[in-house]
Amino acid sequence: MAKNRDRTEAPITLLANQVHVWHAHLYPSDSQLTHFQTLLSPDEIKRGRRFKSTQHQQDFISARGVLRLILSRYVSALPETLKFAQGPHGKPFLTNPTTPCYQFNVSHSHHHALYAVAVEREVGIDIEYHRRPLELHALIRRICSPAEQMVFSTLSPPEFERCFFACWTRKEAYLKATGKGMSIPLSSITVSLPPSECTTLIHVQGADQESLYWSMDNLFIEPDYSASLVVYGSQDYSISRFEWSWDALNP
């Protein structure tokens, strides 16, 4: 895990057969939060202010600030100079000309953020806090395929919640990786269950060959969180994980 100041500030080399996953606890000090706001674009500030709760605003600003600081190490540019655009369904991408072309994705939930960075291949990442209470049975009927619903009907109560969030994050990470977002119904996607099984995309309705092109990985963060990574291509890559250090922003 990357904890040292020089590790946070030094340029990073990322090879084509590697995927880097960063984790950050979103607990900035007031001065760090103020610093993040100097890095963000006016549009990012505006998006952050749309959240109703102060905590959600701070999580968004922190997550975007850390994203800029992380990506700046790959593209060798100041974090405030990075420019982003969004695809048709909201997936962000860098518009700064870089060689190689870096792909990334970000997700945050309840004070935790995850970032995936790769070269020349699409990636998607999702983290979800196990929020309670949730009407899981109603959600499963809405987001799960018939095959997945059959699996859920056999699960014990302790397995039920854990499998639901694994299913959710795997589907969300896949949709984020493809850049198609919610234009594809979650119930049209079938993923492996339960979490202890090999993590795979089994089938996408209307796209029979899709499962051949994407790889899935389960990511452990903390007991009350589920997280998944989806990468384009067969599993010809290695994953390196890093921990964001807030010491990098201290005087």
Buried (B, 14 or more C-beta within 10 A) or exposed (E): EBEEEEBBEEEBEBEEEBBBBBBBBBEBEEEBBEBBEEBBBEEBBEBBEEBEEEEBBBBBBBBBBBBBBBBBBBBEBEBEEBEBEEEEBEBBBBEBEBEEEBBBBBBBBBBBBBBBBBBEBBBBBBBBBBEEEEEBEEBBEEBBBEEBBEBBEEBEEEBBBBBBBBBBBBBBBBBBBBBBBEEBEBBBBBBBBBBEEEBBBBBBEEEEEBBEBBBBBBBEBBEBBBBBBBBBBEEEBEBEBBEBBBEBBEE
